Amino acid sequence: MELKKNPKADLRKNSGLYFVLGLAVVMLLVFIAFEWKTYDKAADYDISLNVEDMLDEEVPMTEQIKTPPPPPPPAAPEVIEVVEDEEEVEETIIESTETSQEEEIIEVEDVAVEEDDIDVDVPFAVIEDVPVFPGCEGASDKRACFNEMMQKHIIKNFRYPEIAQE
């Protein structure tokens, strides 16, 4: 019987090579797809907002507070004195609380608990003595007097740094 196939037209001849080349091409395409970066359009913002700062003044640096270094630690004594312990310490023995299968389980009767819940209703809506700022005891509008006295206290006792004010 004669062969009807031409040995030059054999498709299985280089099939392994074509398979490896196909895998390499697909791997390259997947790598490019993972590394692909997209950016937003650059023309979405207003160019007129890009103004350079024209500040020629230098902002003064705050003065650094120089703290003195901590004192050196006291020197170790040259001669070490050995002191013997005179106190006797009693050892505490810790008993095991584990049980075995051989021990009998003792049932404990229900323990009666005394209820000591006494509810006392305290009306917080009604306050007999309203707290008053010192100096506003005789004022007719105590809230306005409180606000005024509090503002005076804040102005008197709290100072805003001069550098921050400038």
DSSP file (Angstrom, degrees, kcal/mol; ACC not computed):
  #  RESIDUE AA STRUCTURE BP1 BP2  ACC     N-H-->O    O-->H-N    N-H-->O    O-->H-N    TCO  KAPPA ALPHA  PHI   PSI    X-CA   Y-CA   Z-CA
    1    1 A M              0   0    0      0, 0.0     2,-0.3     0, 0.0     0, 0.0   0.000 360.0 360.0 360.0 140.3    0.0    0.0    0.0
    2    2 A E        -     0   0    0      1,-0.1     2,-0.4     2,-0.0     0, 0.0  -0.619 360.0-113.7 -91.7 146.4    1.3    3.4   -0.9
    3    3 A L        -     0   0    0     -2,-0.3    -1,-0.1     1,-0.1     0, 0.0  -0.648  21.7-168.1 -76.3 130.1    1.5    6.4    1.5
    4    4 A K        +     0   0    0     -2,-0.4     2,-0.3     2,-0.1    -1,-0.1   0.581  62.9  86.2 -93.7 -11.7   -0.8    9.1    0.5
    5    5 A K  S    S-     0   0    0      2,-0.0     5,-0.1     3,-0.0    -2,-0.1  -0.694  75.5-131.7 -94.0 143.6    0.7   11.7    2.9
    6    6 A N    >   -     0   0    0     -2,-0.3     3,-1.3     1,-0.1    -2,-0.1  -0.803   8.7-143.0 -89.8 126.8    3.7   13.8    2.0
    7    7 A P  G >  S+     0   0    0      0, 0.0     3,-0.9     0, 0.0    -1,-0.1   0.748 100.9  59.3 -63.8 -21.0    6.4   13.7    4.7
    8    8 A K  G 3  S+     0   0    0      1,-0.2    -3,-0.0     3,-0.0    -2,-0.0   0.724 101.5  54.9 -76.2 -21.2    7.2   17.4    3.9
    9    9 A A  G <  S+     0   0    0     -3,-1.3     2,-0.5     4,-0.0    -1,-0.2   0.089  73.7 136.6 -99.9  23.1    3.6   18.4    4.8
   10   10 A D    X   -     0   0    0     -3,-0.9     3,-0.6     1,-0.2     4,-0.3  -0.596  36.9-165.8 -74.7 120.4    3.6   16.8    8.3
   11   11 A L  T 3  S+     0   0    0     -2,-0.5     3,-0.4     1,-0.2    -1,-0.2   0.697  83.1  60.7 -81.2 -19.9    1.9   19.2   10.7
   12   12 A R  T >  S+     0   0    0      1,-0.2     3,-0.6     2,-0.1     4,-0.3   0.474  79.3  92.1 -85.4  -0.7    3.2   17.5   13.8
   13   13 A K  T <  S+     0   0    0     -3,-0.6    -1,-0.2     1,-0.2     3,-0.2   0.922 104.4  13.2 -61.6 -48.7    6.8   18.1   12.9
   14   14 A N  T 3> S+     0   0    0     -3,-0.4     4,-2.0    -4,-0.3    -1,-0.2  -0.028  87.7 121.1-118.1  28.3    7.2   21.4   14.8
   15   15 A S  H <> S+     0   0    0     -3,-0.6     4,-2.1     1,-0.2     5,-0.1   0.863  73.9  53.9 -66.0 -35.4    4.1   21.4   16.9
   16   16 A G  H  > S+     0   0    0     -4,-0.3     4,-2.1     2,-0.2    -1,-0.2   0.898 108.9  49.0 -63.3 -41.0    6.1   21.7   20.2
   17   17 A L  H  > S+     0   0    0      1,-0.2     4,-2.2     2,-0.2    -2,-0.2   0.910 111.7  48.5 -64.9 -42.8    8.0   24.7   19.0
   18   18 A Y  H  X S+     0   0    0     -4,-2.0     4,-2.3     1,-0.2    -2,-0.2   0.869 110.0  52.9 -66.5 -36.2    4.8   26.5   17.9
   19   19 A F  H  X S+     0   0    0     -4,-2.1     4,-2.2     2,-0.2    -1,-0.2   0.921 110.4  46.5 -64.5 -44.2    3.2   25.7   21.3
   20   20 A V  H  X S+     0   0    0     -4,-2.1     4,-2.2     2,-0.2    -2,-0.2   0.900 112.5  50.1 -66.6 -40.8    6.1   27.2   23.2
   21   21 A L  H  X S+     0   0    0     -4,-2.2     4,-2.3     2,-0.2    -1,-0.2   0.897 109.9  51.3 -63.9 -39.4    6.1   30.3   21.0
   22   22 A G  H  X S+     0   0    0     -4,-2.3     4,-2.4     1,-0.2    -2,-0.2   0.916 109.8  49.2 -63.8 -42.8    2.3   30.7   21.5
   23   23 A L  H  X S+     0   0    0     -4,-2.2     4,-2.5     1,-0.2    -2,-0.2   0.893 110.6  50.9 -62.3 -39.7    2.7   30.5   25.3
   24   24 A A  H  X S+     0   0    0     -4,-2.2     4,-2.1     2,-0.2    -2,-0.2   0.907 111.0  47.9 -64.8 -41.5    5.5   33.1   25.2
   25   25 A V  H  X S+     0   0    0     -4,-2.3     4,-2.2     2,-0.2    -2,-0.2   0.919 113.2  47.6 -66.1 -42.8    3.4   35.5   23.2
   26   26 A V  H  X S+     0   0    0     -4,-2.4     4,-2.4     1,-0.2    -2,-0.2   0.903 111.3  51.0 -65.5 -40.1    0.4   35.0   25.5
   27   27 A M  H  X S+     0   0    0     -4,-2.5     4,-2.3     1,-0.2    -1,-0.2   0.892 109.8  50.5 -64.0 -38.8    2.6   35.5   28.6
   28   28 A L  H  X S+     0   0    0     -4,-2.1     4,-2.3     2,-0.2    -2,-0.2   0.906 110.7  49.0 -64.0 -42.1    4.0   38.8   27.0
   29   29 A L  H  X S+     0   0    0     -4,-2.2     4,-2.2     2,-0.2    -2,-0.2   0.894 111.3  49.1 -65.8 -39.6    0.5   40.0   26.3
   30   30 A V  H  X S+     0   0    0     -4,-2.4     4,-2.2     2,-0.2    -2,-0.2   0.911 110.8  50.7 -66.1 -41.2   -0.7   39.3   29.9
   31   31 A F  H  X S+     0   0    0     -4,-2.3     4,-2.0     1,-0.2    -2,-0.2   0.920 111.3  47.8 -61.9 -44.2    2.4   41.0   31.3
   32   32 A I  H  X S+     0   0    0     -4,-2.3     4,-0.7     1,-0.2    -1,-0.2   0.893 110.4  52.7 -63.8 -38.7    1.7   44.1   29.2
   33   33 A A  H  < S+     0   0    0     -4,-2.2     3,-0.4     1,-0.2    -2,-0.2   0.891 110.8  46.9 -65.8 -38.4   -2.0   44.1   30.3
   34   34 A F  H  < S+     0   0    0     -4,-2.2    -1,-0.2     1,-0.2    -2,-0.2   0.864 115.6  44.7 -70.2 -34.6   -1.0   44.0   34.0
   35   35 A E  H  < S+     0   0    0     -4,-2.0    -1,-0.2    -5,-0.2    -2,-0.2   0.469  84.0 120.9 -88.8  -2.4    1.5   46.8   33.6
   36   36 A W     <  -     0   0    0     -4,-0.7     2,-0.4    -3,-0.4    -3,-0.0  -0.436  45.9-162.9 -67.2 130.4   -0.7   49.0   31.5
   37   37 A K        -     0   0    0     -2,-0.2     2,-0.4     2,-0.0    -2,-0.1  -0.934   6.2-163.1-118.8 139.2   -1.3   52.4   33.2
   38   38 A T        -     0   0    0     -2,-0.4     2,-0.3     0, 0.0    -2,-0.0  -0.923   6.0-160.1-119.3 148.4   -4.0   54.9   32.3
   39   39 A Y        -     0   0    0     -2,-0.4     3,-0.1     1,-0.0     2,-0.0  -0.903  23.3-106.5-125.7 152.7   -4.0   58.5   33.3
   40   40 A D        -     0   0    0     -2,-0.3     2,-0.1     1,-0.1    -1,-0.0  -0.333  54.0 -80.6 -71.1 160.8   -6.8   61.1   33.6
   41   41 A K    >   -     0   0    0      1,-0.1     3,-0.8     2,-0.1    -1,-0.1  -0.388  33.6-143.4 -64.1 139.6   -7.0   63.8   31.0
   42   42 A A  G >  S+     0   0    0      1,-0.2     3,-0.6     2,-0.1    -1,-0.1   0.666  92.7  66.5 -78.9 -17.1   -4.6   66.6   31.7
   43   43 A A  G 3  S+     0   0    0      1,-0.2    -1,-0.2     3,-0.0     4,-0.1   0.204  72.3  95.0 -91.8  16.3   -6.9   69.3   30.5
   44   44 A D  G <  S+     0   0    0     -3,-0.8     2,-0.3     2,-0.1    -1,-0.2   0.596  75.5  66.0 -83.7 -10.3   -9.5   68.8   33.3
   45   45 A Y  S <  S-     0   0    0     -3,-0.6     2,-0.5     2,-0.0     3,-0.0  -0.731  89.2-104.0-113.3 162.3   -8.1   71.5   35.6
   46   46 A D    >   -     0   0    0     -2,-0.3     3,-1.1     1,-0.1     4,-0.2  -0.717  19.4-156.1 -87.3 124.5   -7.9   75.3   35.2
   47   47 A I  G >  S+     0   0    0     -2,-0.5     3,-1.7     1,-0.2    -1,-0.1   0.759  87.8  71.5 -71.0 -24.7   -4.4   76.5   34.3
   48   48 A S  G 3  S+     0   0    0      1,-0.3    -1,-0.2    -3,-0.0    -2,-0.0   0.687  86.8  66.2 -68.1 -15.4   -5.1   80.0   35.8
   49   49 A L  G <  S+     0   0    0     -3,-1.1     2,-1.8     1,-0.1    -1,-0.3   0.613  74.7  94.7 -80.4 -10.4   -5.0   78.5   39.3
   50   50 A N    <   +     0   0    0     -3,-1.7     2,-0.5    -4,-0.2    -1,-0.1  -0.587  54.3 158.0 -82.1  82.9   -1.3   77.7   39.0
   51   51 A V        -     0   0    0     -2,-1.8     2,-0.2     0, 0.0    -3,-0.0  -0.924  37.3-131.3-110.9 128.1    0.0   80.8   40.7
   52   52 A E        -     0   0    0     -2,-0.5     2,-0.4     1,-0.1    -2,-0.0  -0.493  31.3-102.5 -75.8 146.1    3.5   80.8   42.1
   53   53 A D        -     0   0    0     -2,-0.2    -1,-0.1     1,-0.1     0, 0.0  -0.548  28.9-164.4 -70.5 127.2    3.8   82.1   45.6
   54   54 A M        +     0   0    0     -2,-0.4     2,-0.7    -3,-0.0    -1,-0.1  -0.017  38.6 138.3-102.0  28.3    5.2   85.6   45.5
   55   55 A L        +     0   0    0      1,-0.2    -2,-0.1     2,-0.0     0, 0.0  -0.652  21.2 170.9 -79.9 114.2    6.2   85.7   49.1
   56   56 A D        +     0   0    0     -2,-0.7     2,-0.2     2,-0.1    -1,-0.2   0.584  51.2  96.1 -94.4 -12.8    9.6   87.4   49.4
   57   57 A E  S    S-     0   0    0     -3,-0.1     2,-0.5     1,-0.0    -2,-0.0  -0.505  72.3-132.6 -80.1 146.8    9.4   87.6   53.2
   58   58 A E        -     0   0    0     -2,-0.2    -2,-0.1     3,-0.0    -1,-0.0  -0.832  18.4-125.2 -96.8 134.7   11.1   84.9   55.2
   59   59 A V        -     0   0    0     -2,-0.5     2,-0.1     1,-0.1    -1,-0.0  -0.662  31.8-116.9 -78.7 124.4    9.0   83.5   58.0
   60   60 A P        -     0   0    0      0, 0.0     2,-0.2     0, 0.0    -1,-0.1  -0.371  25.7-123.0 -66.0 138.4   11.0   83.8   61.2
   61   61 A M        -     0   0    0      1,-0.1     2,-0.1    -2,-0.1     3,-0.1  -0.560  29.3-109.0 -77.3 142.5   11.9   80.5   62.8
   62   62 A T        -     0   0    0     -2,-0.2     2,-0.2     1,-0.1    -1,-0.1  -0.448  40.2 -99.7 -71.8 146.9   10.7   80.1   66.4
   63   63 A E        -     0   0    0     -2,-0.1     2,-0.4     1,-0.1    -1,-0.1  -0.445  35.1-124.3 -69.2 135.8   13.4   80.1   68.9
   64   64 A Q        -     0   0    0     -2,-0.2     2,-0.6    -3,-0.1    -1,-0.1  -0.652  19.9-126.8 -82.7 134.6   14.4   76.7   70.1
   65   65 A I        -     0   0    0     -2,-0.4     2,-0.8     1,-0.0    -1,-0.1  -0.708  19.8-147.7 -83.9 120.2   14.2   76.2   73.8
   66   66 A K        -     0   0    0     -2,-0.6    -1,-0.0     0, 0.0    -2,-0.0  -0.794  13.8-165.4 -93.1 114.9   17.5   75.0   75.1
   67   67 A T        -     0   0    0     -2,-0.8    -2,-0.0     1,-0.1     0, 0.0  -0.782  26.1-109.8 -98.1 142.7   17.0   72.7   78.0
   68   68 A P        -     0   0    0      0, 0.0    -1,-0.1     0, 0.0     0, 0.0  -0.382  41.3-100.1 -68.2 149.4   20.0   71.9   80.2
   69   69 A P        -     0   0    0      0, 0.0     0, 0.0     0, 0.0     0, 0.0  -0.333  46.0 -95.0 -67.0 152.4   21.2   68.3   79.9
   70   70 A P        -     0   0    0      0, 0.0    -3,-0.0     0, 0.0     0, 0.0  -0.319  48.1 -94.9 -67.0 151.6   20.0   65.9   82.6
   71   71 A P        -     0   0    0      0, 0.0     0, 0.0     0, 0.0     0, 0.0  -0.314  47.3 -98.5 -65.3 149.5   22.4   65.4   85.5
   72   72 A P        -     0   0    0      0, 0.0     3,-0.1     0, 0.0     0, 0.0  -0.332  45.6 -97.2 -66.8 151.8   24.7   62.4   85.2
   73   73 A P        -     0   0    0      0, 0.0     3,-0.1     0, 0.0     2,-0.0  -0.316  49.8 -89.5 -67.1 153.2   23.6   59.3   87.1
   74   74 A P        -     0   0    0      0, 0.0     2,-0.1     0, 0.0     0, 0.0  -0.329  49.4-102.7 -64.6 145.5   25.2   58.8   90.5
   75   75 A A        -     0   0    0      1,-0.1     3,-0.1    -3,-0.1     0, 0.0  -0.361  36.9-107.5 -69.8 146.9   28.4   56.8   90.5
   76   76 A A        -     0   0    0      1,-0.1    -1,-0.1    -3,-0.1     2,-0.1  -0.446  41.1 -98.7 -72.7 146.8   28.3   53.2   91.5
   77   77 A P        -     0   0    0      0, 0.0    -1,-0.1     0, 0.0     3,-0.0  -0.395  23.4-139.4 -67.4 144.3   29.9   52.4   94.9
   78   78 A E  S    S+     0   0    0      1,-0.1     2,-0.5    -2,-0.1    -2,-0.0   0.868  88.8  49.7 -73.1 -36.5   33.4   51.0   94.7
   79   79 A V  S    S-     0   0    0      2,-0.0     2,-0.6    -3,-0.0    -1,-0.1  -0.907  78.0-146.2-108.7 127.3   32.9   48.4   97.4
   80   80 A I        -     0   0    0     -2,-0.5     2,-0.4    -3,-0.0    -2,-0.0  -0.812  11.8-147.1 -95.3 124.5   29.9   46.1   97.2
   81   81 A E        -     0   0    0     -2,-0.6     2,-0.6     2,-0.0    -2,-0.0  -0.764   6.2-143.3 -92.9 132.9   28.5   45.2  100.6
   82   82 A V        -     0   0    0     -2,-0.4     2,-0.5     2,-0.0    -2,-0.0  -0.853  15.4-166.5 -97.4 123.3   26.9   41.7  100.9
   83   83 A V        -     0   0    0     -2,-0.6     2,-0.2     0, 0.0    -2,-0.0  -0.940  13.8-136.8-112.7 127.9   23.8   41.7  103.2
   84   84 A E        -     0   0    0     -2,-0.5     2,-0.4     1,-0.1    -2,-0.0  -0.566  23.2-111.2 -85.0 147.6   22.5   38.3  104.4
   85   85 A D        +     0   0    0     -2,-0.2    -1,-0.1     1,-0.2     0, 0.0  -0.630  34.7 174.5 -78.5 128.3   18.8   37.7  104.4
   86   86 A E        +     0   0    0     -2,-0.4     2,-0.3     2,-0.0    -1,-0.2   0.576  51.9  91.7-107.0 -15.2   17.4   37.4  107.9
   87   87 A E        -     0   0    0      1,-0.0     2,-0.5     2,-0.0    -2,-0.0  -0.623  67.8-140.9 -85.3 138.1   13.7   37.1  107.0
   88   88 A E        -     0   0    0     -2,-0.3     2,-0.5     2,-0.0    -2,-0.0  -0.848  13.2-149.9 -97.3 132.4   12.2   33.7  106.5
   89   89 A V        -     0   0    0     -2,-0.5     2,-0.4     0, 0.0    -2,-0.0  -0.881   9.2-136.9-105.5 127.1    9.7   33.5  103.7
   90   90 A E        -     0   0    0     -2,-0.5     2,-0.3     1,-0.0    -2,-0.0  -0.659  19.6-130.0 -82.5 134.0    6.9   31.0  104.1
   91   91 A E        -     0   0    0     -2,-0.4     2,-0.5     1,-0.0    -1,-0.0  -0.647  14.8-137.9 -84.0 137.9    6.2   29.1  100.9
   92   92 A T        -     0   0    0     -2,-0.3     2,-0.6     2,-0.0    -1,-0.0  -0.836  11.9-144.7 -97.3 130.0    2.6   29.0   99.8
   93   93 A I        -     0   0    0     -2,-0.5     2,-0.7     2,-0.0    -2,-0.0  -0.824   8.0-149.1 -97.1 125.4    1.4   25.6   98.5
   94   94 A I        -     0   0    0     -2,-0.6     2,-0.3     0, 0.0    -2,-0.0  -0.838  12.9-144.5 -97.6 119.6   -1.0   25.8   95.7
   95   95 A E        -     0   0    0     -2,-0.7     2,-0.2     1,-0.1    -2,-0.0  -0.584  20.6-110.9 -84.4 145.2   -3.5   22.9   95.7
   96   96 A S        -     0   0    0     -2,-0.3    -1,-0.1     1,-0.1     0, 0.0  -0.510  19.8-163.8 -75.0 139.3   -4.6   21.5   92.4
   97   97 A T        +     0   0    0     -2,-0.2     2,-0.1     2,-0.1    -1,-0.1   0.278  51.4 118.6-104.2   8.2   -8.3   22.1   91.5
   98   98 A E        -     0   0    0      1,-0.0     2,-0.3     0, 0.0    -2,-0.0  -0.463  50.6-150.7 -76.3 148.4   -8.4   19.4   88.9
   99   99 A T        -     0   0    0     -2,-0.1     2,-0.2     4,-0.0    -2,-0.1  -0.833   0.8-144.3-116.7 156.1  -10.8   16.5   89.3
  100  100 A S    >   -     0   0    0     -2,-0.3     3,-0.6     4,-0.1     0, 0.0  -0.623  31.0-105.5-110.4 175.4  -10.6   12.9   88.2
  101  101 A Q  T 3  S+     0   0    0      1,-0.2    -1,-0.0    -2,-0.2    -2,-0.0   0.707 115.1  62.9 -73.9 -18.9  -13.3   10.6   87.0
  102  102 A E  T 3  S+     0   0    0      2,-0.1    -1,-0.2     0, 0.0     2,-0.1   0.754  83.8  90.9 -79.2 -24.4  -13.2    8.7   90.2
  103  103 A E  S <  S-     0   0    0     -3,-0.6     2,-0.3     1,-0.1    -4,-0.0  -0.438  79.3-120.0 -74.8 146.0  -14.3   11.6   92.4
  104  104 A E        -     0   0    0     -2,-0.1     2,-0.6     1,-0.0    -1,-0.1  -0.609  20.0-126.2 -85.5 145.2  -17.9   12.1   93.1
  105  105 A I        -     0   0    0     -2,-0.3     2,-0.5     2,-0.0    -1,-0.0  -0.804  19.7-147.8 -93.1 125.8  -19.6   15.3   92.0
  106  106 A I        -     0   0    0     -2,-0.6     2,-0.3     1,-0.0     0, 0.0  -0.820  11.9-135.3 -96.5 127.0  -21.5   17.0   94.9
  107  107 A E        -     0   0    0     -2,-0.5     2,-0.5     1,-0.0    -2,-0.0  -0.644  14.6-144.7 -83.4 136.7  -24.5   18.9   93.8
  108  108 A V        -     0   0    0     -2,-0.3     3,-0.1     1,-0.0    -1,-0.0  -0.861  15.9-124.5-103.9 131.8  -24.9   22.4   95.4
  109  109 A E        -     0   0    0     -2,-0.5    -1,-0.0     1,-0.2     2,-0.0  -0.290  44.4 -78.1 -69.2 159.3  -28.3   23.6   96.2
  110  110 A D        -     0   0    0      1,-0.1     2,-0.5    -2,-0.0    -1,-0.2  -0.331  47.5-129.2 -60.0 136.3  -29.5   26.9   94.8
  111  111 A V        -     0   0    0     -3,-0.1     2,-0.5     1,-0.0    -1,-0.1  -0.749  15.6-130.0 -91.0 131.1  -28.0   29.8   96.6
  112  112 A A        -     0   0    0     -2,-0.5     2,-0.5     1,-0.0    -1,-0.0  -0.701  22.2-159.6 -84.0 125.3  -30.5   32.5   97.8
  113  113 A V        -     0   0    0     -2,-0.5     2,-0.4     2,-0.0    -1,-0.0  -0.907  13.5-132.2-109.2 128.6  -29.4   35.9   96.8
  114  114 A E        -     0   0    0     -2,-0.5     2,-0.6     2,-0.0    -2,-0.0  -0.633  19.7-131.9 -78.7 131.3  -30.8   38.9   98.6
  115  115 A E        +     0   0    0     -2,-0.4    -1,-0.0     1,-0.1    -2,-0.0  -0.744  28.7 174.0 -87.0 123.8  -32.0   41.6   96.2
  116  116 A D        +     0   0    0     -2,-0.6     2,-1.0     2,-0.0    -1,-0.1  -0.224  27.8 135.3-122.6  41.0  -30.7   45.0   97.2
  117  117 A D        +     0   0    0      2,-0.0     2,-0.6     0, 0.0    -2,-0.1  -0.799  24.2 173.4 -97.2 101.8  -31.9   47.0   94.3
  118  118 A I        -     0   0    0     -2,-1.0     2,-0.6     2,-0.0    -2,-0.0  -0.937  19.1-151.6-109.6 114.1  -33.4   50.2   95.7
  119  119 A D        -     0   0    0     -2,-0.6     2,-0.6     2,-0.0    -2,-0.0  -0.751  10.3-168.8 -89.1 123.7  -34.4   52.6   92.9
  120  120 A V        -     0   0    0     -2,-0.6     2,-0.6     2,-0.0    -2,-0.0  -0.958  13.6-143.9-113.8 119.6  -34.2   56.3   93.9
  121  121 A D        -     0   0    0     -2,-0.6    -2,-0.0     2,-0.0     0, 0.0  -0.729  17.0-173.2 -85.7 120.3  -35.8   58.7   91.5
  122  122 A V        -     0   0    0     -2,-0.6     2,-0.8     3,-0.0     3,-0.1  -0.960  20.9-136.4-114.7 117.0  -33.8   62.0   91.4
  123  123 A P        +     0   0    0      0, 0.0     3,-0.2     0, 0.0    -2,-0.0  -0.608  25.3 175.9 -76.3 110.2  -35.5   64.7   89.3
  124  124 A F  S    S+     0   0    0     -2,-0.8     3,-0.0     1,-0.2     0, 0.0   0.608  70.7  72.1 -87.6 -12.3  -32.7   66.3   87.2
  125  125 A A  S    S+     0   0    0      1,-0.1     2,-0.6    -3,-0.1    -1,-0.2   0.808  94.1  58.2 -72.5 -28.0  -35.0   68.5   85.4
  126  126 A V        -     0   0    0     -3,-0.2     2,-0.5     0, 0.0    -1,-0.1  -0.909  67.8-175.7-108.0 117.5  -35.6   70.7   88.4
  127  127 A I        -     0   0    0     -2,-0.6     3,-0.2     1,-0.2    -3,-0.1  -0.953  10.3-165.7-113.5 124.4  -32.4   72.2   89.9
  128  128 A E  S    S+     0   0    0     -2,-0.5     2,-0.7     1,-0.2    -1,-0.2   0.954  79.6  35.0 -75.0 -49.6  -32.9   74.2   93.1
  129  129 A D  S    S-     0   0    0      3,-0.0    -1,-0.2     0, 0.0     3,-0.0  -0.901  76.0-156.0-112.9 107.0  -29.5   76.0   93.2
  130  130 A V        -     0   0    0     -2,-0.7     2,-0.1    -3,-0.2    -2,-0.0  -0.614  29.3-108.1 -77.9 135.1  -28.2   77.0   89.8
  131  131 A P        -     0   0    0      0, 0.0     2,-0.4     0, 0.0    -1,-0.1  -0.420  38.4-159.9 -65.2 138.8  -24.4   77.5   89.8
  132  132 A V        -     0   0    0     -2,-0.1     5,-0.1    -3,-0.0     3,-0.1  -0.962  19.2-116.7-126.0 137.8  -23.4   81.2   89.5
  133  133 A F    >   -     0   0    0     -2,-0.4     3,-2.3     9,-0.2     2,-0.1  -0.478  48.2 -93.9 -67.4 139.6  -20.2   82.7   88.3
  134  134 A P  T 3  S+     0   0    0      0, 0.0    -1,-0.1     0, 0.0     0, 0.0  -0.367 115.4  28.0 -59.1 126.7  -18.5   84.7   91.1
  135  135 A G  T 3  S+     0   0    0     -2,-0.1     3,-0.2    -3,-0.1    -2,-0.1   0.270 103.5  81.9 104.8  -8.5  -19.6   88.4   90.8
  136  136 A C    X   +     0   0    0     -3,-2.3     3,-0.7     1,-0.1    -3,-0.1   0.111  53.5 110.0-111.2  19.7  -23.0   87.6   89.1
  137  137 A E  T 3  S+     0   0    0      1,-0.2    -1,-0.1    -5,-0.1     5,-0.1   0.884  86.3  34.7 -65.7 -38.1  -24.9   86.8   92.3
  138  138 A G  T 3  S+     0   0    0     -3,-0.2    -1,-0.2     4,-0.0    -2,-0.1   0.374  90.3 119.4 -98.8   5.8  -27.1   89.9   92.2
  139  139 A A    <   -     0   0    0     -3,-0.7     3,-0.3     1,-0.1    -3,-0.1  -0.392  58.1-143.8 -74.8 148.9  -27.4   90.2   88.4
  140  140 A S  S    S+     0   0    0      1,-0.3     2,-0.9    -2,-0.1    -1,-0.1   0.912  97.4  41.8 -78.0 -42.8  -30.9   90.0   86.8
  141  141 A D  S  > S+     0   0    0      1,-0.2     4,-1.9     2,-0.1    -1,-0.3  -0.830  70.3 177.9-104.7  94.2  -29.7   88.1   83.6
  142  142 A K  H  > S+     0   0    0     -2,-0.9     4,-2.3    -3,-0.3    -9,-0.2   0.809  76.1  56.7 -70.6 -29.9  -27.3   85.6   85.1
  143  143 A R  H  > S+     0   0    0      2,-0.2     4,-2.3     1,-0.2    -1,-0.2   0.938 109.5  44.2 -67.8 -45.9  -26.6   83.9   81.7
  144  144 A A  H  > S+     0   0    0      2,-0.2     4,-2.2     1,-0.2    -2,-0.2   0.888 114.1  51.0 -65.2 -38.8  -25.5   87.2   80.1
  145  145 A C  H  X S+     0   0    0     -4,-1.9     4,-2.7     2,-0.2     5,-0.2   0.902 108.9  51.9 -64.4 -40.9  -23.4   88.1   83.2
  146  146 A F  H  X S+     0   0    0     -4,-2.3     4,-2.4     2,-0.2    -2,-0.2   0.938 110.4  47.8 -60.8 -47.2  -21.8   84.6   83.0
  147  147 A N  H  X S+     0   0    0     -4,-2.3     4,-2.1     1,-0.2    -2,-0.2   0.907 113.6  47.8 -60.7 -42.5  -20.8   85.1   79.4
  148  148 A E  H  X S+     0   0    0     -4,-2.2     4,-2.0     2,-0.2    -2,-0.2   0.925 113.4  46.2 -66.0 -44.8  -19.4   88.5   80.0
  149  149 A M  H  X S+     0   0    0     -4,-2.7     4,-2.2     1,-0.2    -1,-0.2   0.868 111.4  52.7 -67.2 -35.9  -17.4   87.4   83.1
  150  150 A M  H  X S+     0   0    0     -4,-2.4     4,-2.4    -5,-0.2    -1,-0.2   0.906 108.5  50.4 -66.5 -41.2  -16.0   84.4   81.2
  151  151 A Q  H  X S+     0   0    0     -4,-2.1     4,-2.5     2,-0.2     5,-0.2   0.908 110.4  49.9 -62.5 -41.8  -14.9   86.6   78.3
  152  152 A K  H  X S+     0   0    0     -4,-2.0     4,-2.2     1,-0.2    -2,-0.2   0.913 110.8  49.9 -62.7 -41.5  -13.1   88.9   80.8
  153  153 A H  H  X S+     0   0    0     -4,-2.2     4,-2.4     2,-0.2     5,-0.3   0.912 111.8  47.5 -63.8 -43.1  -11.4   85.9   82.4
  154  154 A I  H  X S+     0   0    0     -4,-2.4     4,-2.1     1,-0.2    -2,-0.2   0.924 113.2  47.7 -65.3 -44.3  -10.2   84.5   79.1
  155  155 A I  H  < S+     0   0    0     -4,-2.5    -1,-0.2     1,-0.2    -2,-0.2   0.879 116.0  45.8 -63.6 -37.7   -8.9   87.9   77.9
  156  156 A K  H  < S+     0   0    0     -4,-2.2    -2,-0.2    -5,-0.2    -1,-0.2   0.894 122.9  30.3 -73.1 -40.7   -7.1   88.4   81.3
  157  157 A N  H  < S+     0   0    0     -4,-2.4     2,-0.5    -5,-0.2    -2,-0.2   0.651 107.3  66.7-100.7 -17.8   -5.5   85.0   81.7
  158  158 A F     <  -     0   0    0     -4,-2.1     2,-0.4    -5,-0.3    -1,-0.1  -0.918  57.9-167.0-115.0 130.2   -4.8   83.6   78.2
  159  159 A R        -     0   0    0     -2,-0.5    -3,-0.0    -3,-0.0    -4,-0.0  -0.943  13.8-142.4-115.1 132.2   -2.3   85.2   75.8
  160  160 A Y        -     0   0    0     -2,-0.4     5,-0.1     1,-0.1    -2,-0.0  -0.760  38.6 -98.6 -87.7 136.8   -2.0   84.3   72.1
  161  161 A P     >  -     0   0    0      0, 0.0     4,-1.7     0, 0.0     5,-0.1  -0.239  23.7-132.0 -60.0 142.8    1.6   84.2   70.8
  162  162 A E  H  > S+     0   0    0      1,-0.2     4,-1.9     2,-0.2    -2,-0.0   0.863 105.3  55.7 -65.5 -36.1    2.8   87.3   69.0
  163  163 A I  H  4 S+     0   0    0      1,-0.2    -1,-0.2     2,-0.2    -3,-0.0   0.900 108.8  47.9 -64.4 -38.9    4.2   85.4   66.1
  164  164 A A  H  4 S+     0   0    0      1,-0.2    -1,-0.2     2,-0.2    -2,-0.2   0.839 108.1  55.4 -71.1 -32.2    0.8   83.7   65.5
  165  165 A Q  H  <        0   0    0     -4,-1.7    -1,-0.2     1,-0.3    -2,-0.2   0.878 360.0 360.0 -67.1 -36.0   -1.0   87.1   65.7
  166  166 A E     <        0   0    0     -4,-1.9    -1,-0.3    -5,-0.1    -2,-0.2   0.519 360.0 360.0 -68.0 360.0    1.2   88.6   63.0
